[in-house]
Amino acid sequence: MMGTCGTTFLVILFVLDVFTDIACGVELILNDHHIYGYVMLLLVIAPGLLALLAEMYKCCLYEGFCGRNATDWLYLLMYPLFTVIMMVLGTCHVTCHREAMYLRSLEGFVTAAGQIILNLYIMSRGVLIHSLAQTIHYLTTSDPEQIQSFQEADRPARWYWGLIQVYSLLISCISLLQTVTYFNECEKKTSSLWRLFVAVPFYSATIFYRVLAISLLLLFYREYTVVPILLILVFNIVSYKILGLDLPRSVVYGVASLLVPAGFNRCRNPKLQPLGYVSDEVRYSERSPEQLETLKERSKRFLALHLIFGAFVLGVSLVLLYIMFNFSQLYSPLVNLTILPRMFINEYIFPAIVGGFFSSTVFTVLYCCTILCCFEEEYIYPLTIH
């Protein structure tokens, strides 16, 4: 379990993430961007709804609706508050810690991941709250009088509140990175700070290029972006099934791995380990060298499949977009779709996605050659290999 400092950081990060997302959604609604605002608020309550459905599924599958089980779902109606309480109590109770990390992971993989893509999309569309609009105009204008006017203007506290879209985006990025790092790396048989020096850049690079790619596809493909997203999800789920996980867990991990690999080195007892988190009822056991090698190879195979499938689906989609974007009139006039200039997309966005992908590839290889070789005793996969 985490110490006081770690728990304090998680509570603050969780509260800030939820608060900025709610505030951003409300501001968008007040600025007459109702659809975007309501979608943002829906993403905030989505983890609670999913946890509620998961609790009902668990009762139906394992325990039935009787006695205490009939009311276990009630606390999830106050999902954010209950999560904070479980985080605080988790410093001294293993069960509370497990529940807190389970709920926290739902918020990271669902809300934070969704908010990153949504924020990038709506800002690229030119849906900007007043202060952010002024800032972007200042950064892009070449008029010296307007630049001087912006620099000399008095800004009350409310003006900085108008940058809530930026705050929401940055905190969601930190939240998703923290979630996947803890989910994959921190809850192990033994912990090591050194693995984070490889794992954090690996996850950051993967999140970076996938978020940019999906946001760009969403900007131009609109509703047809669901096709590459569904293909990636199907490939992720099939990959987990190939590695021997049960279907419900394959679906959960497959969806969580849309932006970054998640759960490839966790065990899979659905009843004792919600989303793979280790409870006090789960015991580590010694494994033979052959079993350790099998477990390492299984994780390497998933990371390879995640990289290859993502590169194939997103690569093909982006190549088609690049051709239509530069060699057809399909996206003309561009101002109807985005405030981003054509030159900026060609010279910065596309190269950034390619650079992020190559960085992710390098760190994937580095991760496999270091973490998967030097920390094999920490794997908590089941001993049965399918």
Helices and strands as residue ranges (DSSP letters): H 4-30, H 34-58, I 59-63, G 67-71, G 74-78, H 79-89, H 94-106, I 107-112, H 113-124, H 130-140, H 144-152, H 157-161, H 164-181, I 182-186, H 196-221, G 222-225, H 226-242, H 247-256, G 274-276, H 289-327, G 334-336, H 342-344, I 345-349, H 350-374, G 376-378
